Amino acid sequence: MALDHLCIIGAGSIAAEMLVTLGRVLDAPLQRLTVLQRAGKTALPEDMAQAAARCAHSVRASDDLADVIAARPDLAIECAGHRAVQAYGARLLENGIETVIASTGALADAGLHDRLRRAALAGRTRLVLPAGAVGGMDILAALRNGDLDSVAYTSRKPPHAWRGTPAEKELDLDDLTAEAVFFDGTARRAATDYPKNANVAATIALAGAGFDATRVRLIADPQVTANIHEVNIVSDAAEVQMRIVGKPSPRNPKTSLPTVHSLVREVTRRRDPIVS
């Protein structure tokens, strides 16, 4: 129940939406908020500064990881991409700072996964993997205690959502008239080849059967306007089917509201007296 000093890693659209949401849902403001930005950025954009002021008594921006570690935040939340996990994750954990990462796909790198695990053990803290844009990770993680026969994930997005990814080499995204499956493989390969689009695949893999046993299909579908996640689980204890239609932020269509709310929940559940 003690979370007075929060560090947010990144100052992009997810971080901005988080601050707006925190300002609305927190019963009492944080004592301190630090935003860790990339080198050379030592001031927050004006809209973020205003939102931050509503959710913390003291706000500062920094581009110096050592400076942030010295300030001893109670919790760090990464929402800046795979490179941020690689650059900051181990040092935060080694110094005993509990860290939540939105960019779970970075852990498809087995070497990084192992390094972060060792760092968390050394710092006697935890690396926390939130549900992000998907749900049901509690039951998937529970079923892992028995026999998981299969875990399959399908990501269905409108064609424009796949621009700037290897899908452009497989499909003419501008002229699709029907759904097209352009990837069918393991969660490890999906998270590696589509780092900005397959964090959900990584989250499911990490909660359940692992990167190499989790099957992933990626689909471009001109008939949908939202990001649709479908998860099918078969185990000795239960069979589970989930379908989640993720809605974008009205401020930025590239920002997933479920991801934002999942990260905000990691803050509120450390302050609430009853946690669900």
C-alpha positions in Angstrom: 0.0 0.0 0.0 3.0 2.3 -0.1 3.6 3.9 -3.4 4.6 7.5 -3.0 7.2 7.9 -5.8 6.4 6.6 -9.3 8.8 6.6 -12.3 7.4 6.4 -15.8 9.9 5.5 -18.5 9.0 7.2 -21.8 7.1 10.3 -22.7 5.1 9.1 -25.7 1.4 8.7 -26.1 1.0 5.8 -23.7 2.7 7.7 -20.9 0.6 10.8 -21.7 -2.6 8.8 -21.5 -1.5 7.1 -18.3 -1.0 10.5 -16.6 -4.4 11.7 -17.7 -6.0 8.5 -16.3 -4.0 8.6 -13.1 -5.0 12.1 -12.4 -8.6 11.0 -12.7 -8.6 7.7 -10.7 -6.1 8.3 -7.9 -7.8 8.9 -4.5 -4.8 11.0 -3.4 -2.0 12.4 -5.5 1.4 10.7 -5.5 4.1 12.5 -3.6 6.6 12.4 -6.4 6.6 11.5 -10.1 9.7 11.2 -12.3 9.6 10.7 -16.0 12.7 9.2 -17.5 13.2 10.3 -21.1 15.8 9.7 -23.8 19.1 11.5 -23.7 18.8 15.2 -24.2 15.2 15.5 -23.1 14.9 17.1 -19.7 11.6 18.8 -19.9 8.1 17.3 -20.4 5.9 18.4 -23.3 3.4 21.0 -22.0 0.3 18.7 -22.2 2.2 16.0 -20.2 3.4 18.5 -17.6 -0.1 19.7 -17.0 -1.4 16.1 -16.7 1.5 15.1 -14.4 0.8 18.1 -12.1 -2.7 16.7 -11.5 -1.5 13.3 -10.3 1.6 14.2 -8.2 2.7 16.9 -5.8 6.2 17.0 -7.2 7.1 16.3 -10.9 10.4 16.2 -12.7 11.8 14.9 -15.9 15.2 13.4 -16.3 17.4 11.8 -19.0 19.8 10.3 -16.5 19.1 6.7 -15.3 21.7 7.0 -12.5 19.9 10.1 -11.2 16.6 8.3 -11.2 18.0 5.3 -9.4 19.5 7.5 -6.8 16.0 9.0 -6.2 14.7 5.5 -5.3 11.3 5.4 -6.9 8.9 2.8 -5.4 7.9 1.6 -8.8 9.1 2.1 -12.4 6.7 1.5 -15.4 8.2 1.2 -18.9 6.2 2.3 -21.9 8.9 3.3 -24.3 9.6 0.2 -26.4 12.0 -2.8 -26.5 15.1 -0.6 -26.4 14.1 0.9 -23.1 13.7 -2.5 -21.6 17.2 -3.4 -22.8 18.8 -0.2 -21.7 17.1 0.4 -18.3 15.6 -2.9 -17.1 18.6 -4.7 -15.5 20.0 -1.6 -13.7 16.6 -0.7 -12.2 16.1 -4.3 -11.0 19.7 -4.7 -9.7 19.1 -1.6 -7.6 16.0 -3.0 -6.0 13.4 -1.0 -8.0 10.3 -3.0 -8.9 9.7 -2.6 -12.6 6.7 -3.1 -14.8 7.3 -3.4 -18.6 4.7 -2.8 -21.3 7.1 -4.0 -24.0 7.0 -7.7 -23.0 8.0 -8.7 -26.5 11.6 -7.7 -25.6 11.7 -10.9 -23.5 11.6 -13.0 -26.7 15.4 -12.5 -26.5 16.3 -15.4 -24.2 19.5 -13.7 -23.1 17.7 -10.5 -22.0 15.0 -12.6 -20.3 17.7 -14.4 -18.3 19.6 -11.2 -17.5 16.5 -9.5 -16.2 15.6 -12.5 -14.1 19.1 -12.5 -12.5 18.9 -8.8 -11.9 15.6 -9.1 -10.1 17.0 -11.8 -7.9 20.1 -9.8 -7.2 18.0 -6.7 -6.3 15.4 -8.7 -4.3 12.6 -7.3 -6.3 10.3 -8.2 -9.2 9.9 -7.7 -12.9 6.2 -7.4 -13.4 4.5 -8.3 -16.7 1.1 -6.7 -17.0 -1.8 -8.1 -19.1 -1.6 -5.1 -21.4 -4.0 -5.1 -24.3 -5.2 -8.6 -23.6 -6.9 -10.2 -20.6 -7.4 -13.6 -18.9 -3.7 -13.9 -18.0 -4.7 -15.0 -14.5 -6.4 -18.1 -15.6 -3.7 -18.9 -18.2 -1.0 -18.6 -15.6 -3.1 -20.8 -13.2 -3.6 -23.5 -15.9 0.2 -23.6 -16.4 0.3 -25.5 -13.0 -1.4 -28.4 -14.8 -0.9 -29.6 -18.4 -1.3 -27.0 -21.1 -2.2 -28.9 -24.3 -2.2 -25.9 -26.5 -2.2 -22.1 -26.4 -3.1 -20.2 -29.6 -3.4 -16.4 -30.2 -4.8 -14.6 -33.2 -4.3 -10.9 -33.8 -6.7 -9.2 -36.2 -6.1 -5.6 -37.1 -7.1 -3.3 -40.0 -4.4 -3.2 -42.7 -3.1 0.3 -41.8 -2.2 -1.0 -38.4 0.5 -3.2 -40.0 2.2 -0.4 -42.0 5.9 -0.2 -41.2 6.1 -3.9 -40.5 7.3 -6.9 -42.5 3.6 -7.4 -43.5 4.2 -4.8 -46.2 6.4 -7.3 -48.0 3.8 -10.0 -47.8 0.6 -8.0 -48.7 -0.6 -5.0 -50.6 -2.1 -3.4 -47.5 -3.8 -0.6 -49.5 -5.8 -2.9 -51.8 -6.9 -5.7 -49.5 -10.5 -6.7 -49.9 -10.6 -9.7 -47.6 -8.8 -10.8 -44.5 -5.2 -12.1 -45.1 -3.1 -14.2 -42.8 0.5 -13.1 -43.2 2.1 -14.7 -40.2 1.6 -18.2 -38.7 4.3 -19.3 -36.3 5.7 -19.2 -32.8 5.3 -16.3 -30.3 9.0 -15.9 -30.2 9.3 -15.2 -33.9 6.2 -13.0 -33.9 7.6 -10.9 -31.0 10.9 -10.6 -32.8 9.7 -9.8 -36.2 6.8 -7.5 -35.1 8.2 -5.7 -32.0 5.7 -2.9 -32.1 2.7 -5.2 -32.7 3.2 -8.5 -31.0 3.7 -7.6 -27.3 0.4 -9.4 -26.7 1.8 -12.6 -28.2 4.7 -12.3 -25.8 2.5 -11.6 -22.8 0.4 -14.7 -23.5 3.6 -16.8 -24.1 5.1 -15.6 -20.8 2.0 -16.3 -18.8 1.4 -19.8 -20.3 3.2 -22.3 -22.5 6.3 -20.2 -23.4 7.5 -18.5 -26.5 8.2 -21.6 -28.6 5.0 -23.6 -27.7 2.5 -20.7 -28.2 1.1 -20.4 -31.7 0.4 -17.0 -33.2 -1.5 -15.9 -36.3 -1.4 -12.3 -37.5 -4.2 -11.1 -39.8 -4.8 -7.9 -41.8 -8.5 -7.5 -42.2 -10.1 -4.6 -44.1 -13.5 -5.4 -42.5 -12.4 -4.4 -38.9 -11.7 -1.0 -37.4 -10.3 -2.1 -34.1 -7.5 -4.5 -32.8 -9.1 -7.8 -32.1 -7.4 -10.4 -29.9 -8.5 -14.0 -29.8 -7.0 -16.5 -27.4 -7.7 -20.3 -27.3 -6.4 -22.4 -24.4 -6.8 -26.2 -24.0 -5.6 -27.8 -20.8 -6.3 -30.8 -18.5 -8.2 -28.4 -16.2 -10.2 -26.2 -18.5 -10.8 -25.0 -22.1 -10.9 -21.2 -22.5 -11.8 -19.0 -25.4 -11.4 -15.2 -25.2 -12.1 -12.4 -27.7 -11.1 -8.9 -26.9 -11.9 -5.9 -29.0 -9.3 -3.2 -28.1 -10.4 0.4 -28.5 -7.8 3.1 -29.3 -7.3 6.3 -27.4 -9.3 9.2 -28.8 -6.2 11.3 -28.4 -4.0 9.0 -30.4 -5.4 6.1 -32.5 -2.1 4.2 -32.2 -2.5 4.0 -28.4 -4.4 1.1 -27.0 -6.7 2.1 -24.1 -6.6 -1.4 -22.5 -2.8 -1.2 -22.4 -3.0 2.2 -20.7 -5.5 1.0 -18.1 -3.5 -2.1 -17.4 -0.5 0.0 -16.5 -2.6 2.3 -14.4 -3.9 -0.7 -12.5 -0.3 -1.6 -11.6 -0.2 1.7 -9.7 -3.7 1.6 -8.1 -3.3 -2.0 -6.9 -0.2 -1.0 -4.9 -2.2 1.7 -3.1 -5.6 0.1 -2.6 -6.3 -1.8 0.6 -8.2 -4.5 -1.3 -6.7 -5.8 -4.4 -8.5 -7.9 -7.1 
